[in-house]
Amino acid sequence: MRIDILTLFPKMFDGFLSESIVKRAIEKKLVEINIINFRDFSKMNNQQVDDTPYGGGSGMVLMVEPLVDAIEHYKTKDSKVILLCPQGKTYTQECAYRLREEKHIILVCGHYEGFDERIREFVDEEISIGDYVLTGGELPSMVISDSIIRLLDGVIKKESYLEESFTNHLLDYPTYTRPQEFRGLKVPEVLLSGNHEEIDKWRKEEQRKKTQEKRKDLLK
Ligand SMILES: C[S@@+](CC[C@H](N)C(=O)[O-])C[C@H]1O[C@@H](n2cnc3c(N)ncnc32)[C@H](O)[C@@H]1O
């Protein structure tokens, strides 16, 4: 899979690309990530990409032309172009599973007051990572890329994500590691029993209980 991220702030991605699972996935060539500064597509002398809004109002609006030129430069017949926007469809684990099937994703990060409305004619979908407003689309693009990359074959073990929260409409089961007792808090006996059938049963029941308790809405 290839992910192209269009941004005005490429440096924000330095840490994201150079640590942990994402770094290893890139090294193993399981994913290619390109950070593209769409300011390079400005046709203005000062490389301007934003301007004041028609009709007045506060803040600066990203101009449609450099963004569309950048999208069209990288877009192929296999591309899915996604606009990051608080007004988009809310991102979920289900979306991550759907997007991992794509060959090429282009993520468009806004900033300032957002985009010239006409950009919407040039993208395939709009995604929000939640009902709050961030400074820019950079963090959302990292959230989305990260959640997709860890689902790609060879990145992490399949067993690791198949029982995770939001798979099968359930939250994950409780996990423990050493010590067996901490300030009077004990690891459940069943996990020390070595009886894998009983452990599986306990985990499934805990998943159901936890979901019922914390996220009833997931139980369908
Ligand atoms: C300050 S926001 C613009 C908000 C816009 N004026 C509005 O009220 O809908 C700047 C940019 O950050 C990104 N952004 C902010 N919050 C986001 C969210 N919850 N999900 C995805 N992108 C977001 C978008 O790319 C957006 O264009």
The ligand as an SDF file (V2000), in Angstrom:
LIG
                    3D

 27 29  0  0  0  0  0  0  0  0999 V2000
   -9.3230   24.4830   12.3360 C   0  0  0  0  0  0  0  0  0  0  0  0
   -9.8090   23.1820   11.2930 S   0  0  0  0  0  0  0  0  0  0  0  0
  -11.0770   23.9050   10.3240 C   0  0  0  0  0  0  0  0  0  0  0  0
  -12.4290   23.7200   10.9230 C   0  0  0  0  0  0  0  0  0  0  0  0
  -13.5720   24.2570   10.0560 C   0  0  0  0  0  0  0  0  0  0  0  0
  -13.5350   25.6850    9.9990 N   0  0  0  0  0  0  0  0  0  0  0  0
  -14.8910   23.7840   10.6610 C   0  0  0  0  0  0  0  0  0  0  0  0
  -15.3510   24.4230   11.6050 O   0  0  0  0  0  0  0  0  0  0  0  0
  -15.4300   22.7550   10.2040 O   0  0  0  0  0  0  0  0  0  0  0  0
   -8.4660   23.0610   10.1950 C   0  0  0  0  0  0  0  0  0  0  0  0
   -8.2750   21.7100    9.5490 C   0  0  0  0  0  0  0  0  0  0  0  0
   -7.9640   20.7490   10.5440 O   0  0  0  0  0  0  0  0  0  0  0  0
   -8.4150   19.4690   10.1360 C   0  0  0  0  0  0  0  0  0  0  0  0
   -9.2900   18.9450   11.1970 N   0  0  0  0  0  0  0  0  0  0  0  0
   -9.6660   19.5840   12.3290 C   0  0  0  0  0  0  0  0  0  0  0  0
  -10.4290   18.8100   13.1060 N   0  0  0  0  0  0  0  0  0  0  0  0
  -10.5380   17.6230   12.4760 C   0  0  0  0  0  0  0  0  0  0  0  0
  -11.2130   16.4140   12.7800 C   0  0  0  0  0  0  0  0  0  0  0  0
  -11.9430   16.2690   13.8840 N   0  0  0  0  0  0  0  0  0  0  0  0
  -11.0990   15.3980   11.8980 N   0  0  0  0  0  0  0  0  0  0  0  0
  -10.3820   15.5200   10.7590 C   0  0  0  0  0  0  0  0  0  0  0  0
   -9.7280   16.6640   10.4150 N   0  0  0  0  0  0  0  0  0  0  0  0
   -9.8050   17.6930   11.2540 C   0  0  0  0  0  0  0  0  0  0  0  0
   -9.1270   19.6360    8.8150 C   0  0  0  0  0  0  0  0  0  0  0  0
   -8.2590   19.2770    7.7570 O   0  0  0  0  0  0  0  0  0  0  0  0
   -9.4410   21.1210    8.8040 C   0  0  0  0  0  0  0  0  0  0  0  0
   -9.5480   21.6420    7.4960 O   0  0  0  0  0  0  0  0  0  0  0  0
  1  2  1  0
  2  3  1  0
  2 10  1  0
  3  4  1  0
  4  5  1  0
  5  6  1  0
  5  7  1  0
  7  8  2  0
  7  9  1  0
 10 11  1  0
 11 12  1  0
 11 26  1  0
 12 13  1  0
 13 14  1  0
 13 24  1  0
 14 15  1  0
 14 23  1  0
 15 16  2  0
 16 17  1  0
 17 18  1  0
 17 23  2  0
 18 19  1  0
 18 20  2  0
 20 21  1  0
 21 22  2  0
 22 23  1  0
 24 25  1  0
 24 26  1  0
 26 27  1  0
M  CHG  2   2   1   9  -1
M  END
$$$$
